[in-house]
Amino acid sequence: MKLNLRVWRQKNDAAEGAMATYQVDGISPDMSFLEMLDTLNEDLILRGEDPVAFDHDCREGICGACSLVINGDAHGPERTTTCQLHMRSFRDGDTVDVEPWRASAFPVVKDLVVDRSAFDRIIQAGGYVTAPTGAAPEAHATPVPKADAESAFEHAECIGCGACVAACPNGSAMLFTSAKVNHLNVLPQGAPERETRVLDMVARMDAEGFGGCTLTGECATACPKGIPLPSISAMNREWLRARRKAKG
Amino acid sequence: MALASSKEAAAPARPPSGTPSRGFWSSTLGKKTVMAVSGLIMLGYLVAHVAGNLKVFFGPEEFDGYAHWLRVMGAPVLHHEWALWIVRIVLLAAVGAHAVSAYQLSRRDVRARPTRYAHRRKGSSYATRTMRWGGIIVGLFIVWHVLDLTTGTVHPGGFEQGKPYQNVIDTFSTWYGNTIYIVAMLAVGLHVRHGFWSAAQTLGAGSARRDRALRLVANGLALALTAGFIAVPVGVMTGVVN
């Protein structure tokens, strides 16, 4: 397969960037999108040019390191992470646009790499449970209703890749934050910090400069882990409840 | 996962972002709550308004009588027009709160996403994408509507207080009256379609199980309001109301 790639190139966070066009040859349909970029970079290195910088780590679709907006879709046309997107989703001779996540809370570091530490700070604000560490506790000591366990698991699937923010026309982090809040707030282990968690995480999210939610649903469509849109309403419910409790 | 990218050597970490605030109004969720509640107040008013409008099809006596009743509503406890003024004040507050929160949130949203993608794609539904401009159109319409049929300032022909039936016919006998009104009512329908469902989500009423029902109610309300309001100019144009 042969592809025309249009890739965002930007030297550093202060430099102006632009789309650059490359021809990539010798692509196998079984390659992942990242392997295709590796092929491009090997070629660039041989030609003495600067390789395209992009984030990646596990390449198994579970770490949340990879990003990329491909043809306008966060993580590309399939509902998975970019590392699990294969070149068979494209056709020989296609022109493919590759851009970094766009949000002012995610500044571009270089080329396709953005700084997502705003997410880390949201987690630091309340995405944890305070519990003594040590030996694993007796599993039956804290019973969790089946429905709650399933809801917690569903939200725990969030890998924090930031596709929700990248897809949102407002650069909002509501789907990410709601996944993290709901994951812990539904469990008994998260109950002692139920109110402070949602209040602190939402306050942090706002302070990071993410936009507000207008419920366009783009986030849930882009999410490679299928975090559902109603999670946002569930977090709003938690937030309103926490505010009532904080007052009374 | 947000990896600390390869910039530790280069620049110092990004300047610490804003300090988190726990205030209700300073939170995006607080502003959205204000928007949802004020929107639902206005929506409730619209339902009452369309019901009253449809009385036009029962003739001038009933329509004008209804308009008169609006002024003596709550009597004898309330003085003449007091109930009407209470409604007006509540509505004005709702419009103000809705507009201010929408403006502030929109400003913030634009700042949060300053760079567009080179490869653009059409995403959300038409109703969702037109919320901001649609809201502005409806806001401008309300100004014209009040000047036309409440104060009579820009009313075509002789505006007569207490004769709303004739006033309505006058307005809808002009091409621009019909055009402005029908366009605005289509905008209202679109706005309500996304707005009602969104308000439910913001107030925490949304869930996977309830989603279909909420969307159904939103679409039903939007359709009923638009059809009900547009029925009046269509009635005048076709001569059913004369």
Interface residues (C-beta under 8 A of the other chain):
Chain A: R6 W8 N12 D13 M19 A53 D55 D57 C63 G64 A65 V69 N71 G72 D73 D97 E99 R102 A103 S104 A105 P107 V109 K110 V113 V114 D115 R116 S117 A118 F119 D120 R121 A125 I159 G160 C161 G162 A167 C168 P169 N170 G171 S172 L199 D200 V202 A203 R204 D206 A207 E208 G209 F210 G211 G212 C213 T214 L215 T216 G217 E218 T221 P228 P230 I232 S233 A234 N236 R237 E238 W239 L240 R241 R243
Chain B: M1 A2 L3 A4 S5 S6 K7 A10 A11 A13 R14 S17 G18 T19 P20 S21 R22 F24 S26 S27 T28 L29 K31 K32 T33 L105 R108 D109 V110 R111 A112 R113 P114 T115 R116 Y117 A118 H119 R120 R121 G123 S124 T128 R129 M131 H194 W197 S198 A200 Q201 T202 L203 G204 A205 G206 S207 A208 D211
